[in-house]
Amino acid sequence: MRFSVVMASTLIPYAGAASRRNEKIVRAIDSVIAQTFTDWELLVIADGCQKTVEIVSKYDDPRVRVTLIPKCPMWDGGPRNTGIELAKGDFIVYIDNDDYWGEQHLEAIDAGLKDYDWVYYNDWIYSNGDWIQRHCDIKRLGMNGTSNICHRRTLKVRWGFRGYAHDHHFNQSLLKYPNYVKIEAAQYFCMHLPGGCDI
């Protein structure tokens, strides 16, 4: 298998959460199923959230699986680490439950991977009525996140930092593996930004 897609999911309310997350998780899952590149599994890790289990269990695609774990503290790496441990794919890629992908997202990543251990890429945000490609700087805090990376499953990396910048800290752990590159044309659409879009 080429890709294991890891989605950490809690639909339990918390400060700053996106609106309509029960609907958005369906949109996110549907966008994975719609990929033109079909060699993947989707591992939804329900972070103490039975509602996530109920929603995901309605899918009859055998590539879509849900695993319920005890509720972790906010910004904890437990859900994504569980996804890594369960993964069978050569590469791990992440999607947040309130975002979605264009149909060629995995195809673009696959084309850019070649022999690299990991890659990163820009994402897209909705601003002032239009889609804008957001530049990813993998080394700068605030300019990279879970939406911007794909890495080999076999790399010795895990989500350890607990806090709002947990994604940046994880991405910095990838830098100890120098065989990486920035690729173009990925189709990750960030649909919820604090103080910004929530669509």
Secondary structure, DSSP 4 states (H G I P E B T S, - for coil): --EEEEEEE--S--TTPPS-HHHHHHHHHHHHHT-S---EEEEEEEES-HHHHHHHTT---TTEEEEEEPPPPTT-SHHHHHHHHH--SSEEEE--TT-EE-TTHHHHHHHHHTT-SEEE--EEEEETTEEEEEPP-TTSTTS--GGGEEEETTSS------STTHHHHHHHHHTTS--EEE-S---EEE-B-TTS-B-
